[in-house]
Amino acid sequence: MAYAQPSTAPTWWRGAVIYEVYPRSFADGNGDGTGDLAGLRSRLPYLRDLGIDAIWVTPWYVSPLADGGYDVADYRAIDPAFGTLEEAEALIADALALGIRTIIDIVPNHVSEQHAWFQAALAAGPGSPERERFWFHPGKGEDGSEIPTRWVSDFQGSTWTRTTNPDGSPGEWYLHLFAPQQPDLNWSHPDVRAEFEDVLRFWFDRGVAGIRIDSAALLVKDHTLPEYREEHGPGEHPHVDRDEIHDVYRAWRKLADSYEGTRVLVGEVWLADRARFAQYLRPDEMHTAFNFDFMARPWDAAAMRESIDTTLAAHGPVGAPATWVLSNHDVTRPVTRYGRRDSSFSFAAKRFGTPTDLAVGRRRARAAALLTAALPGSLYLYQGDELGLPEVEDLPRELIQDPMHVRSQGVDPGRDGCRVPLPWAGSEPPFGFSPDGTATWLPQPAQWAGLTVQAQASDPASMLHLYRDVLRARRAEPALGDGPFAWLDAGADVLAFARGDLACVVNLGSEPVDLPPHADVLLTSDPLERGRLPRDTAAWLRLATGSPDASRPGTEEATSTP
C-alpha cells in the first residue's frame, strides 16, 4: 500500500492536526512497563489511521526525570529508557513515510542539575566562567543566608537553592523557576545562545519538522534581580516576557528558515496579555503558539465565544494562525474537567476530592472535539483524549512522581493523573501497553477495559470513532483548517459559526435547540432529538443555499489571516 506523503506546501502547519505523544505513557516496546520509541514506532499506523499530520514528542532526552523529562541532561542523546539516537532517527523517517511529520520539545529555560555545564559550575566555584552560564548569586544578610529574591516558583515555593562549598560551608545560591533540580540558564551569555542554536541544527539535520519551545516566555531575566511589583509595566517583569527575549526567537527563526521546507517554531507562551502574546508570532519569530486561554475556559458559551474572538483578534494583525487545544500533559483531561461544577482549568481546581460527573464530561468532551476541529487554524490533540480517557484521580500517593505534588506538601495531586499509560487492548491492566503481567510506571484503572483502542475500534458510538470521523471530515473539507470564519446568530447559549459552506453549531445550554437552515448534517457529537440539537451536543452542517454564511452581509466576520 502506498501512503500519502506530507504536503509540500510551505504553509502545511497553518491548518495541521498535531498529536502530542508523552512517550513514557504511549506504548511499551521492550516490556519494562515504560513507554519508549520502539512502542511508538509500532503504533504509527494507528496514528496514520486517526488522521493526524504531525506528532509532537515531549522530551525524549537523557534525564533523571525530576520533572518528567523536562530536566534535560543531554539534548543530543536519547534517554536509554526510551531507546537510542538511531531509533529516534528511524522513528522520524518511519513517520514521514506514513505522511506524519515530527515535532520535538526543546527546553531552553533550564537544564538538569546533572547537565555537564551545571556540574562544571558547581565544581568551579564562585566567580568562575562556568557559573556565568547560570544564575549563581550571593545571598542577602551578613552571612548570606537570605535568598536573593522572593520570586515564586511555578512549582510553588522558593526559586533559589543554596550550594555547599567544598569545605562544607554554605555557598552561593542558584536560581530555578521550577524545581531545584532544574537550574535556570543565563540567556545573556553567548555560550547559551550558541549551544541552543547548535541543538536546533542537530535535530533539524535529522529531519524534525519543528520544535515546541517549553516555557518560552521565561528565558530572559533582569540582571538587577528586582522583586516583582504590580506597577511593573509590559516587558518589565523580572523574569517573564521581557522585551529582550524576542532577539532569541528572531535568531531561531532565521536558523529554521535556512532549511529546505518549513521547520516550525511552536511556543509554549502562557501570557494573559493578548497583545504581548501576539508579539511572539510576528513574521520573523515563532510560527504558532499554544492557545492556553481557550483551553482554560469553562463550558460556557459566552466565555468560549469571548476567547475565540480575542484569540482571532490577536492573531490577525501578525498573520499567524490560532491553535486550538483541549488539554496536554499538564492539564486535567476534558472528560473529567468538563464534568465539574467549575469546568475552567486551574491547578487549584485539580485538588484532591473535587467531584466530577463523567457522563456530563464525556458528552461535553465529544461536543468540544467538533468545536475545536472546526475553528480556524491548527488543532492539537493530547494522546488518550481521542479515547475519552478520564483523569486518574486515585493514584496511590506513594507512586505520584510529579514534583508539583511534592512541593505542595501533598495538597496538589500534580499532573500524573493525565499521564497514565494508554490502554490498547484486553480486559485488564496493562491493556496491551506492556506484556501481560507487567507493572506499568503508573497504574491503569481496571475500569479502562471499555476504553481500550481495541474495544472502541468496533463501537461506532465510541469517542475513537468520533475523532476518526471528525479528522477525516476535517481533511476532506477545504473550508476547514486555516481560513475565514464568521459567527452565526443562534442565541446566547449556542456557539454557531460558518466556515465557507459549512457550519458548526454547539449547544451549551440546558434545552434542545433548532438547527439553522441547512442542506445536510455531516456529523454530530451525539444523536439529534427529533431533528433538534440536544444540550452539550455539537453538529457540523452543510449550509443550505441562501443561508447566512461568511460571504453574506449581516454576519460577524473574523479571519485568522490578515
N, C-alpha and C positions, 0 to 999 in steps of 0.2 A: 504494500500500500504506500502511495506517495503522500507525504504530508505537506501541507501548505507552509511555505517559508514566511517568516515575518515580513510585514510590509516594508518596502524600501523607502517609503515616504519619510522625509526628514521630520515630519510632524507626527509620527506614529504615537508619541507619548501623550498628545493632547486629548485623545479620547480612549486611551488604553484601559483595559481591565487588568489590574495588578494584584496578585495573590501573595499575601505575606506568609512566609514559611518561618516558623520558630523551630529550628532543626532538632533540638532536643526532644521535641514532642510531636514530630510529624510522622516518622516511620523509622523503625529499628532494623537495620540491615545485618548487623553482626550478632544479634541476640543477647546483648548485655543489658537491655532494659532502657537504654538511652537512644534517642533518635540520632541518625547520622546521615552522611552523604550517600552511602550505599542504599539506605532506605529511601531517601528522597529520589535518587535516580530510578529506583524500581517503581516508583509511583508517578513518574512523569506522565505516562499515558492517562492516568486518572485526571491530572490537571489539564492535559490537552482536551479530554472529553468534556471537562467542565466548561471550557470555552474562554480561557484566560489568554492574555497577550504577553504577560511577563510575571516572573516571580521576584519578590523581594525577600532575600535571605538575611535574617538577623545574624549578628556576629558569629562567625564560624572559626575565629582565630584562636590561637593559643591563649588560654585564660585560666586563672584559678577559680573562676566562676563566683567571685564575691558578689557580683551583680548580674547573674545570668549571661555572662559573656561580654557585657558592656564595660568590663575591666580588662582591657586588651594588653597582653604581654608581648605579642609579636604580630604586627599587621601583615606580614608576608608569609605566615605559616598557618596551616590548619591545625586546630586542636586535635590531638590523637583520638580523643573521644568521638570526633566526627569523621576522621579519615585522614587523607593526605592531600597535599597540594595537587598531585596528579589526579586524584579523584575529583577535586574541585574543577580542574580544567576539563575533565571528561564530562562532568555534570553540565558545565556551561555549553559544551559542544552538543551533548545529547539533547538538552532542552532546545537549543537553537534548531536542531534538526526536526523537532516537533513543532516549530513555529513559536517557541517561547523564549523571550529574552530573559536575562538575569540581571537583577539589580542587587548590589550588596551594601551592607552597612559600613559606614566609616564613623568612628567615634573620635572626633578631634579635640574635644574639650579636656579630656583627661586620659590617662593610661592606667594600667595596673601598677600597684606598688611593686610587682615583680618584673616590670619592664626594665630592660638593661639600663636605660637612662636614669631611672629613679634609683636603682640600686647603686649606680655610679655616683649619683648626687649624695646619697646618704654616706657613702664611703669617703667622698672627697671633703666633706665638711663645710662649715660656714665660709662664705666669701669666694667659693670656688666657681669656675666657669660652668661646671656640671650642674650646680644648683640654680644657675641663672635661667635654665630651661623650665623651671618650675616657679612656685611662689613660696619660697622659704623666707621667713621673716622673724626677727626677734620678737619676743613677747613684750607686753607692756608691764610697767611696775619695776621696782628696784631689782627684783630677782627674775624678771621676765616671765613670771608665772601667769600673767593675764593674757588672754587671747588677743591677737592683733585687731580684729574687728568682731562685731556681733552679727555678722551676716548669718542668715539661717539657711541650713541645708535643705535641698529638695527632698531629702530623706529624713527630715526632722533633725533637730539637734544642732550642734556647732559645726562650723565649716573649717575648723582648724584642729590639727593634731600635733602634739609636741614630739619632737625626736629625742633620742638619747645619745649623748656623746660617747665616744669610745671608752672614756673613763667612768661611765655610768652616771654622769651628771646630766641634768636636764638640758636639752639643746634648743635649737630653733623650732619654730612652728611651720607647718606647711598647709597650704590651702587645698580643700577638696569640697566642691559644691555638692558632691554626692557622698558616697561612703568614704571612710578613711582609707580604704584600700584603693581609692581612685584619685590620686593626686592630680590637680589641675596643671595643665601646661601653660607656659608663658608665651602667648601668641605675638608678643613684641620681639621675640628672639628669632633671628634669621634661621637658626638651625631647625626650629619647629616648623616654620613655613616651608622650608626646603624639604624636610622629611615627609610631610604630608603630600606635597606635590609629587614626590617620588613614589609614594604609596599609591596615589591615583594612577600614575603611569604604569606601575606594576600590574594593577588589575585591569586597566583598560587594554594593556598589551595582551592580556589573557582572555579578552573577548567580552567582558562585562559591558552591559548596555547603559549602566548608570550607577550612581551611588546615592544612598539615602544618608543624609547628614544628621547624626544624632545631636540633640541639644544645640542646634545650630546658632541660636542667638546668644550663647553664653561665653563664647571663646575669649573675647577681649575684656580686660578688667582695667579699672582706674588704678594706676600705679601709686597714687597717694593714699589708697585704701580708706576712703571716707566711709562713714556709716551711711546707710540708706536713710533718706528723708523724704517725706511726702512731697515736699516742694521741688524735688528733682524733676527737671523737665525732660521731654523726649530726648533720648540719646544720652542722658546724664546719669542713669542708674549706674552704681559702681560696678556691676558685673552682668547686666542684662541689656542686650540690644544697644550696645554703644556704637556710635557712628563709624568708628574706625573698622568695625567688623566687615564692612562691605568691601574693603580692599582685598580681604582674603578671598571672598567669593568671586570677585572680578577676575582674580588670578586663576582660580579654579575653572571658571567658565572659559577663559581663554585657552587653558590646557585642554579641557574637554572638546572644545571646538576644533582643536588641531587634529583630532582623529577623524577618520573616514566614518560616515554615518553619524547619527545623532547619539551622543553619550549624555544622558540627562543627569542633572543635579536636582535632587528632591530634598527639601529641607524639613526637618522637624522644628518648627518655629511656633512656640507657644507664646503668643502675644495677644493681649486684648485690644490693643490699638490697631485697627484695621489698616490705617494709612501707613503706620510703621511696618506692619506685616507685609504690605504690598511692595515696600522698597526692596525686599529680598528677591522680588520677582521681576525686577527691571530687566530689559533685554540682554544686558551684559552680566547678569548674576545667575540666580537659580532658574531652572525651567518651571518647577512647581514646588509647592509646599503643602503640607498636610493641613486640612481644614478642621482644626480641633473645635472651633466654635460650634459647628453643626453637630459634631459627634457628642458634644456635651449637653445639647438642648433636650428638654423634656418632650414627652409625647403630647404636644400641644400645637395646634395649627398656627396660632399667632406667633409663638416663639420660633417655630421652624420657618415660617414664612419670613420673619424678620432676619433670621440667619441666612437664608437663601438670598434675600435682597442685598444685605450688607456684604455677603461674600462676592456676589457678582459685581456689585458696585466697586469693590476694592480691586478686583482683578481686571476689570475693563480697561482702566487707564494705562496699565502696564502691558496689556495684551497677553496676559497669561491665562491659561485655563484653570478653573477651580478643580479641586479634588473633593471627592465625597467618600466618607468612610464612617462606618458604624462602630468599629472597635479595633483594637490591636492588642499586642501582648501586654499592655499596661492597663487595660480598661475592662470594666465589667462587661461580660458578654451581653448582647442585646436581649436575648430571651429572658435573662434574669433582670436586667436593668429596666426594661420597658414594663415589667410586671410589678414594679414597686410604686408605692404612693408618690414618692419623689423619683421620677424617671429620668431626671437630668443626671449627668455624671459628675462626680467629685470623689476624691479619695476618701473624704469623710463619710460619704454615703455607702462605702463598702464595709463599714464597721460590722463586727460580728452581731448576729441577731436581727439584721434588717430583713423584714419579711418580704416575700415576693409571691405573686400569683403567676405561675409558669404558663398556665393556659392563656391568660391575657398577654403575657410577654411574648409567647410564641406567635400569637395572632398578629400582634403589632410588629414583631420582627419580620414576619412574612410580608406585611404591607411595606415596611421600610426597605425591604430588598427591591421592590418595584420602584419605590420613590427614588432611592439613591441612584439606581441604574438608569433612570430617565432624566436625571438632571444633567446640565451641560458641563462637560469636562471629563476627567478621568475618574475611575472607580477603583477603590481599594477594598479587598476582601481578606479578612483575617481567617487563617485556617481554622476549620471547625464551625465557623458561622454558617457555612453552606449546609451543615448538618443540623443546625439548630441546637448546638450544644449549650447547656446552661453553665453558668459559673459554678464551680465546685466549691461549696462554702463550708464543707465539713471535713476538710483535710486535717489529719492529726497534727496538732500544733508542733510536735517534735519533728515533723517532716517538712514543715514550711521552710523554704530556703531564702525567700526574698528578704533583703536587708530592710525594706520598709517595715516589715513585721517586727524585726528585732529592735530597730531604732525607735519604734513607737511603744516599747515596753509591752508588746503583745496586744495592744489595743486595736491596731490596724491589721487586718488579715493579710495585707500585702497583695501582690499580683499573681501569686502562683495559682489561684483558682481558675484563671483563664489560660493557664499554661499546661494543663493536664494532657498527657498523651492522647492522640486521636484514636477513636475506635474504628477499626476497619472491617472486622468480620467476627462471627462466632457469637456464642451466648453468654460468655463470661470473660472477665479480665484475663489476659491483656488484650482481648478483642483483636487479635491479629496484628497489633502494633509490634509485638515481640513474639517469640515462640511460646507455645502453651507452657504455663508454669513459671514463666519469667516474671519477676517483680520489676515493674517499671519505676522510673526515678521519682515519679509522683503517682500515687494510686488512682486508678479509674473507678468511678462508681459502678456498682453492679447494675444500676438502673439504666445504664447506657446500652444495654443489649439491643433495644429497639432503635437506637440512633446510629448504629454502625453503617458504614458505606454499603455493605452487603444488604442489610435489611432495607435501607432506603432506596436502593437501586431498583428494587422490584415493586415499590409502592408509589403509584402516580401522585398520591396526595402528600408525599414527603417533602421536607424542606430541600433535600438534594435535587429532587425532580424540579421543584420550583426554580432553584438557582440555575439549573441547566437550561430550562426553558427561557428564563429571563436573559441569560447571557447569549443564548442562541438568537433570540429575537433582537437583542441589542446590536449584535454583529450584523444581522440581516437588514436592519432598518437604517437607511442613510441619514435620517433625521436625528438619530440618537448619537450619543458621544458628544464631541465638541460641536458648538454651533449655536444658532439663535434659540431664544426661549421667550415665551410670553405667558403671563398669568391669564387664566380664565376666571370669570366671576361665578363662583359656585357656593357662596355662603361662608360664614365666619369659621365654621368647624371643618371646612373642606379645603384641601390644597388641590388645585387643578391648574394645569398649565399645558400649553401646546408646544410641541417640537415639530414644526412643519405640519404634516397632515396627521400627526399622532397627538394624542393627549394622554396625560397621566392624571388620574383622579384618586385622591386618598381621603377617606372619611375618618377623621379623628374625633368625630362627635359621638353621641350616645345612641342615635337613632339612624336607621337606614335612610339613604338619600337617593334621589333620582339622578341618573347619569345624564350628562349633557347630550345633545343630539349627536348621533354617531352612526357610522355605516357598519361597524363591526366591532366586536370585543375580541382583542388579541390575547389578553392574559388577565387573570385575576388572582390575587393572593389567596382568596378563599371564594367559595361559590357565591354567586349573586342570590338574593332572596326575592323571587318574583320580579326579576329584572332590575331590582334596586341594589345599591351598594351598601352592604352592612357596615356597622361600626368597625373600626380598626381594620379596614379592608382597602385594598388598592386595586385599580384596574388600568390597563392600557387599552386605549380605544383608537380605532381608525375613524377620524372625524368625517362627518357627513358633509357633502357638498353644501357650501353656504354657511357652515358652522363658523363661529369665531375662531380664528387661529392667528399665528404670528404675523400673517401678511395683511390682516384686516384691521381697520381702524376700530377704536373703542376698546382695545385691549391694552394692557400694560406690558410693555416690551422691554426685555433686557437681553443682553448677549454676553458671552464670555470672550468675544473677540472685539478688538477696537473698531 
